[in-house]
Amino acid sequence: MNSTDLSPKEYDEYYGRYIKKLSPQVSIIEGFEIGKDDVINFFESISPEKQEYRYDINKWSVKEVLQHLIDTERIFIYRCFRIARNDQTPLAGYDQNIYIDPSGANQKSMSELIGEFEIVRQSSISFLNSINDDQLMYIGNANGGDMSARAAAFTIIGHEIWHMDIIKERYL
């Protein structure tokens, strides 16, 4: 199962910008495994001088972006989990901006953040390996719109590509 199997009815158009970042040949599991290595290598390559850099006053630092990726993966894999279990309870959205300050990302070392990312990613991969294609196609409600379990998962890996592209463009 890869991102080209998704129907636009499986996710809000907002998430399309992340899903469009994905290689059409990569399966969900491959995307998570490749993405794990790509994210780790990318953030390890950023010099210490740039790790707390912000390209504008109200923008996140590089460390805060990595923390955002970790937090978003937790939220979206939870959505994937609930939907894959055929839970039809509407899932609330979240305000990504209020998560950053309490996260203390800039007080963590890059290696601590990368370690946290690795643990979260391994947990996501373990969960995804435990469900089948039918469960991935279940549709639930997240943030007021329809979302399939697989769309939630694909959003995670497209989202990290999106943010790494922004860092390359605006931070480095």
C-alpha positions in Angstrom: 0.0 0.0 0.0 1.4 3.3 -1.0 0.3 7.0 -1.1 -1.2 6.7 -4.6 -3.7 4.3 -3.2 -5.3 7.1 -1.2 -8.4 8.8 -2.3 -8.8 12.5 -1.7 -11.9 11.6 0.3 -9.6 10.0 2.9 -8.2 13.2 4.2 -8.8 17.0 4.4 -7.2 18.9 1.5 -4.9 20.6 4.0 -3.0 17.4 4.5 -2.6 17.0 0.7 0.5 19.2 0.8 2.2 16.6 3.0 1.0 13.5 1.1 2.1 15.0 -2.2 5.7 15.0 -0.9 5.8 11.2 -0.8 7.4 9.0 -3.4 4.5 7.1 -5.0 6.5 3.8 -4.9 7.1 3.7 -1.2 4.9 1.8 1.2 3.8 3.0 4.6 6.4 0.9 6.4 9.2 1.7 4.0 8.3 5.4 4.3 8.6 5.2 8.1 11.9 3.3 7.9 13.4 5.5 5.3 12.1 8.6 7.0 13.6 7.5 10.3 17.1 7.4 8.7 16.5 10.6 6.7 15.4 12.6 9.7 18.2 11.4 12.0 20.9 12.0 9.3 19.4 15.4 8.5 19.2 16.7 12.1 22.6 15.2 13.0 24.1 17.2 10.1 23.0 20.6 11.4 25.8 22.5 13.1 25.4 23.4 16.8 25.4 27.1 15.8 22.2 26.5 13.7 20.3 24.3 16.1 18.6 27.2 18.0 18.5 29.5 14.9 15.2 31.1 13.9 14.8 32.7 10.5 12.3 35.2 11.9 11.2 36.4 15.3 8.1 34.3 15.7 9.4 31.2 14.0 10.6 28.0 15.6 14.2 27.0 16.1 15.6 24.0 14.3 15.4 22.0 17.6 11.8 23.2 18.0 11.0 21.9 14.5 12.3 18.5 15.4 10.3 18.5 18.6 7.2 19.5 16.5 7.9 16.5 14.3 8.0 14.2 17.3 4.8 15.7 18.8 3.0 15.5 15.5 3.9 11.9 15.0 2.6 11.0 18.4 -0.7 12.8 17.7 -1.1 11.4 14.1 -0.1 7.8 15.1 -2.7 8.0 17.9 -5.3 9.1 15.2 -4.1 6.2 13.0 -4.5 3.8 16.0 -8.0 4.9 17.0 -9.2 4.9 13.4 -7.6 1.5 12.6 -9.4 0.1 15.7 -12.6 1.4 14.0 -13.3 3.9 16.8 -15.8 6.4 15.4 -15.5 8.9 18.2 -14.5 12.3 16.6 -10.9 13.1 17.4 -10.0 16.7 18.3 -7.5 18.8 16.5 -4.6 20.4 18.2 -2.9 23.8 18.3 0.7 23.0 17.4 2.0 26.4 18.6 1.0 25.9 22.2 3.1 22.7 22.4 6.4 24.3 21.6 7.2 26.4 24.7 6.3 23.7 27.3 8.3 21.1 25.3 11.6 22.8 26.3 13.1 21.8 23.0 15.9 24.4 23.1 17.0 23.1 26.6 17.4 19.6 25.2 20.5 18.5 23.3 20.1 17.5 19.7 21.1 13.9 20.7 18.3 13.8 23.3 15.8 15.0 20.7 17.0 12.5 18.1 16.8 9.7 20.7 13.2 10.7 21.5 12.4 10.7 17.8 13.9 7.2 17.4 11.8 5.8 20.2 8.6 7.4 18.9 9.4 6.2 15.3 10.1 2.7 16.4 6.8 2.6 18.3 5.0 3.8 15.2 6.6 1.2 13.0 5.7 -1.5 15.6 2.1 -0.4 15.6 1.9 -0.2 11.8 3.3 -3.7 11.5 0.6 -5.0 13.8 -2.4 -3.9 11.6 -3.6 -5.0 8.2 -4.5 -3.2 5.0 -8.2 -3.4 5.8 -7.7 -1.6 9.1 -5.6 1.0 7.4 -8.5 1.8 5.1 -11.0 2.5 8.0 -12.3 6.0 8.0 -12.8 8.1 11.1 -13.2 11.7 12.0 -10.2 13.8 12.9 -10.2 17.6 13.5 -13.7 17.8 12.0 -13.1 15.9 8.8 -12.8 12.4 7.4 -9.5 10.7 7.7 -8.4 7.1 7.0 -5.9 5.4 9.2 -3.5 5.2 6.3 -3.9 8.9 5.5 -2.9 9.7 9.1 0.2 7.5 8.7 1.2 8.9 5.3 0.7 12.5 6.7 3.4 11.8 9.3 6.1 11.0 6.7 5.1 13.7 4.3 5.0 16.2 7.2 8.6 15.5 8.1 9.8 15.9 4.5 7.8 19.2 4.3 9.6 20.6 7.4 13.1 19.4 6.3 12.6 21.2 3.0 11.7 24.4 4.9 14.8 24.1 7.1 17.0 23.6 4.0 15.3 26.7 2.4 15.1 29.1 5.3 17.5 28.0 8.0 20.7 26.7 6.5 
